[in-house]
Amino acid sequence: MSVDPHDHADDHSHTHDHPHDGPRWKHDGVRVITGDKLDPNTAQTPGMFRQAAINHARVGAQKIWAGTVAIEPDAKTGVHHHGALESVIYVVRGRARMRWGERLEFVAEAGPGDFIYVPPYVPHQEINASPDEALECVLVRSDNEAVVVNITDIEPVERPEAVYWVDPIHKHP
């Protein structure tokens, strides 16, 4: 098969105008969300504190949501899932124990540097497996809004009774 050098169908040169050329990229291009500017006004689950960094409302994201989660030592979240969304959890600090399944019968642990993948609709519970260190993670989801469906009809193996966490809005004594 010969290629006609005058056929520009696959030519990716940038001689044509883009709607975002020039100064518009200054405001519609790369965005940096500093760690002290995360938004706690996102869907929550008892036992954890989520904060949004990247979503549609904050940066115009169309296909992803990203943020952080903190779980205090020995704390256990309520059972929940994230609807049709896929989730990726990256453990920054601490030890995460994940339980999942119809009766939370499956369990795995992850530590700093580990990634956890949670498929759509999978009931799960996050547990801080450390008695003395906070669990800090980065979350990324496959849509621009946070979907959290808290489930109350599954009896968790590890009950989220003594749930305590501190967030910047509600300081606990």
N, C-alpha and C positions, 0 to 999 in steps of 0.2 A: 504494500500500500504506500503510495507516495503522498507526500504532504505538500500542498501548494503554499509556497512562502507568502502568498498574498491573501491566504485565507486567515482571517483574524478572529475566527470563532473561539479559539482557545487562547487568544492573546490577552494576557492579564496585565498589560501595561496600564498605567494610570493617567492616560491622557484625557479621560472624560471627567466630568464634574461629579462629585459626590455631594449629597445634601449636607454633609457635615464637614466639608472642607473649610479650612481657615479657622477663624476665631471661635466658631461654634464648638470645636473640639475642646476648648478650654473648659466649658461647662458640661458638655455632653460626652466627654471622654472618660479617662480613668478617674476613679473616685477612691479616696482613702478615707476609711472610717476608723478613727482612732479608738483604742480600747476604752477610753473614758467617755465615749459618746455612743455606747450601745444602748438600744431601746428596750426597756423592760416591758413595754406595753405590747406583749405578744402572748399567744396562747400558753397557758401554764398547766402543769400537772403537779398535784401535791407531792412534796418531797424534793423538788428540784427547782432551780431558778434559771429560766431561759432569758436570754437577751438577744435581740435581733441586731445584726450588723448590716446585712445585705437583704433587701426585699424590694417589692415593687414600690411601696410607699416611700422608702428612704432613698433609693437610687434609680428606680425605674426598672429593676430587674424583671425580665420576662419569663425566665425558665428556672430560676434557682432561688433558694432562701438559704442564708448562712447566718450563724450566730454562735453563741456560747451557752454552756450549761454548767452550773456549779451544784454539787451535792455535798452536803456536810458529812463529816465522819459518821459512819454507821447508819446513815440515813438510807431509806428505801422509798422509791417513788410509788405512786399509785400505778395500777395497770392501765395501759393505753396503747393506741396504735395511731398511725398517721395517714389513714385512708389510703388513697391510691398512690401516695408519695413514696419514693425510695429515700432512705436516709443513710448518711454516712456520718459516723462519729469518730473523731480523732482524739485519742486520750493525750492530753498535755501533761497532766500531773495526777498522781493517785492511782488507785486500783479499781477498775470497773468490773462489777459482776452483772452479767445480763441474764435474765430469765425470760423465756418465751415459750409460746405454745398455747393450746386450748386450756391447759391447766398450769401453765408456766412450768412444765415438766422438764424443759431443757435448760441447761446452764453452761455458760462459758465466762472466762475472765480475760481482761485485757489491761495492759499497763501502758506507761508513757511510750509514745511512738507507734502504738498499735492503732489500726483502723478497725471499725466494726461496721458491718453492712446490715441494715434492717430493711427487708423487703416490704412491699405494700401490704397493708391489712394484718400484719403479724402482731398479735397481742404480746406486749413485752413490759418488763419492769427493769429499771436501772437501780443498781444497788452500789453504794460506796462500800467496797470490801475492806476498807481501812478503818480501824477504830480511832485513828488520831491524825489523819491527813485528809484535807478536802480533795474531792475529785473534781478536776476541771477538764472540760472537753470542748472541742469545736464541733459544731453540727453543720451539715450541708444537706439540703433537701431538694428534690427534683421539681419543685414548683416555686413560684414567687410569693406564696402566702403560707403561713404556718398553719397546718392542719393537725389538730390534736383531738382525738376521740378518747376521752377518759372512760374506762370500762369499770362498772361497779359490780357486775354479776360473776366475775371470776374471783375466787378466793385465792389470794396470793400465798405462795409457799412461805415467803418471808413478808410478814405483815408490816405495812408502813405506819405503825403506831407512833413511835417516838420520832416524828419528823420535825426537824428544826433546820432552818436555813436563814441566812442573813442576806438581805438584798439592800440596795442603796435607798429604796423608798421606805421600807418598813424595818427600822432598826429594832431588833429584839434586845431585851435587857440581858 
